[in-house]
Amino acid sequence: MTLGNKKLGAKGEAIAVSFLQSAGYRIVERNYRVRLGEIDIIAEEGGYLVFIEVKTRTDNRYGSPFESVTQQKQKQLSKVALEYMNKLECHDRPARFDVVAVLLQGEKKTVSRDAGIEIMRNAFDLCYDNG
């Protein structure tokens, strides 16, 4: 990942956090990283523990941000989420995966009114890799 992409991703995550908080999410962790990978945001909302992947783009040239959360990415996020839940011993707690898409436009790469930010709640189910 290039430095430009890292900055773009960090900006998108900051925008996503503000958006999520205004939507009633309580942010628990940001950039939770273990050897298996990283989850951008872990939050609580409506009694759920929510694992959130943020995808930031400047255009839809390569498809929508939601499309970039492939089955392989879902498996990786699932593994990290399970490790997090093991660490906190909270397996009985309802959990879900949300994806936040941030589309930044213009010279200053800001969120435009017509593009902006979208959330897909319960975007995918826990994925197991039996291999």
N, C-alpha and C positions, 0 to 999 in steps of 0.2 A: 504494500500500500504506500503510495507516495505521500509526501508531506502535505501536498494540496488536498489529497483525499482524506487524510487524517484531520486536517483543519475543517474540511467540509463536514465530515462525520461528527466531530466534536460540536460544531455549531448546530447541526441538526439535532443532536442529542439534547443540547441545552434548550432548544426550542421545544422539543418533545416533552421535556420535564415540566416546563412552564404550562404547556397545554394540558398535560395529564393532571397536574395539581389543580388547575382550574376546573377540570372535569371531575374532581373528587378523589383522585388517586392519592395515596400516601406513599411517597417514595421511601423505600427501605434501603436499597443499595443501588449504586451506579457502578458500571463497569466491573461486575463481579467476574473475576478471572481465576481459573484453575487450569491445571495442565490439559484438560480436555477442550478448553475453549473459554469463551466469554459470553456473558449475557449483559446487554447494554443497561437495562434497568430492571430492577425487581421492586414491585410495589404491592400495595394492598388496595383492593377496591371491592366494595359490596360483599365482604366476607371471603373473598378469594385472594390467594397469593398469585400474583400475576407476573409472569416472566415476559419481558417486552424486548422485542428486536426493533431497532430504529433503522430505517433505510432512508438515506438522504440523497437526493438527486438534484441536478440543475435542469434536466429535461427528461423526456420519456423516450429518448432515442433508442435505448436498449431495453425498452419495455418498462412497465410500471415498477415502482419500488416493491410492491407486493409480490410480483413475479420472481424477484430475485431471492426470495426465501424458498429455496429449492428443498426437495425432500432430503438431500444430504445435509443442508443447513438445519432443517428441522430435527434430524437425528442428533446432530451435534448439540443443538440447544436443549434437546430432551435430556441428553447425558449430563450436561452441566446442571440443569434444573434438578435432576435426581440427586446429584452429588450435593447440591445446596440443601435439599430437603433431608438428605441423610445427615448432613452436618448439624442441622437444627432439630432433627428428630420430629419432623412435622408431617409425616406421611398421611395422617388422618385429615389433614386440612385440604379443602378444595383448592385446586390450582388450575390455571389456564395459561395459554400463550396468546399474547396480543402482538400485532405488528403495527408500528406507527410509520407512516410514509410522510416525509417532509420534502416538499418541492420548493427549492430556492431559485429565484429568478432575478434577472436584472444585474446591472454592474456590481451592486453592493451585495448581491446574493441574499436577498431578503425574502420573506414569505409574502407572496402576493395574495391579494384578497381572493382571486378566482382559483388559484392553484392551492397554495398553502399546505395544510396538514390534514391528514386523514388517519383514522384508527380502524383497524379490523380487529374487533374483539373475538376471542376464541378462534383465532386464525387457523389453528391446526391442533390435532390431538397429539398426545405423547407418542413419540415414535421409538420403537425398539429396533435395535440392529442385532439380529441373531448370529452375526458372523464374527 
